[in-house]
Amino acid sequence: MDWKLEVVVVPVSDVDRAKAWYVEKFGFHLDVDAQPTPTMRVVQMTPPGSSCSVTIGPSLLEPGAELGGRASLQLVVKDIDAARAELTGRGVDVGDIQVLDPRDGGKFLFFQDLDGNNWAIQEIREHAGAELD
């Protein structure tokens, strides 16, 4: 049996603000923006080329809430320099490229979204046992 991670729910404090950041700044594709009940709005977006989407809306944070467990997510790219240039060109505050393990080309970028959810981008040129398109 295959188990595929296809949706990650990311807690946010303001759905409209988060949607704008993910779509306009981060470049995600907007898949769904629906309100299944009067008190619940669900927005689903997918990073370009990904089979896993991010959903915001069903899990809302109070503005300024200090919660211990925020989402930690990681994307994989073939060219981290190009990824950093694209994100900084859109106004995303990303850190410098870090090399954590030069044996596997372990280059990373780290940043947070507007609600403090942690994101990492890793450059992987080859997967062991799997194709990277």
N, C-alpha and C positions, 0 to 999 in steps of 0.2 A: 504494500500500500504506500502510495506517495502522500506525504504531508507537506503542503505548500503554504507558506506564509504569504497571504495576498492582501491583507488589510491590517494596518496598525492604527489603533485609536490613540490620538494625541490630545491630552487635555489642554484647553485654552480658556482664557477669560472673556474674550470678545470674538465671536465667530466671524463677523464682518472684517475686523481688523486682521485676524489670522488668515482668513481667506485671501485678502488682498496681498498680504506678505508672501504667502506660499505661491500664489499664481503670478503676481507682478514682480516680486523680488527674486524668488527662488526658481521661477520658471515652470512650476508644476502645471499639468493640464487639469482643468476643472472637469470632473466626470459627472458629479451630482450635486445639486443644491436643493434639498427638499425639506419640507416641514411636515413630517408624518402626524404630528399632534400639535395643538396650539402652543404647547410649552416645550416642544423639542424640534430642533433644526439640525439636520445632518448635512455636512459638506464633505464630499469625497474628491480627492485629487491624486494624480499619479505623476511621479517624476518621469521625465522623458526616457523612454526605453525600459522602464521598469515593469515587472509583473506584480509588484506590490504597491498598494495605494495607501494613502494617509487619510484618515477620517477624523474630522473635528466636529464638535457640536454635541454629541451625546454625553461627553464628560467635560463639564465646565468648572473652571476654577473661579473662586471669588477674586476680584482684582486685588493684588498685593498679598495673596495667600502664600504662606510659607509651608509647602508640603515637602516631605522628605523624598518621596519617590517620583521624580519627573521622568518622562519618557527619555530614553537614550536610543538613538537610531543611527544607523550607518548606511551610507550609500557607497557604491563601488564605481570607479571610473578608470578608463585607460590612461588619461592624461590629466594629472592633477594640476599642472600649471594652467592648462586651458580652463579647467573647472574653476580654479580660484579666480582667474581673470574674468570669467563670465559672471560669477557671483559678486565680485567687488564692483564690476561694471554696472550691476543692478542695485548697488547700494547695500549689499549684505556685509555686515561687519564680521569678516572671517579672519582668523589668525594666520600666522605665517605657516608655511609648509614645514612639517616636522618629519624627520626620518627616524622611525622607532626601531627598525631592524633592517639594515641594508642588505642582508642575505636574501630576503624575498622582495626587495624594493618597497618595503613597508613605509610608504609616504602617506601622511595624514594631514588633513585640515580639521580644525575644530571650531564650532561656533554654537550659538544658542538662538532659538527663535524668540519672538517677542514675549513669550510666557515662560522662558527659562528652560524649555525642553532642549536637551543636548543633542547635537548632530555631529557626526564625524563623516568625513569623506576619505576613502582609502583608494590609493592607486594600486590596482592589481593588473598586471599585464598578462598573467597566466594563472588559471585555476588548476590546482592538482585534481585531475580526474574529471574536469568539467570544462566545457567550452565557454569562453567569454566573448560575446558578440561585440 
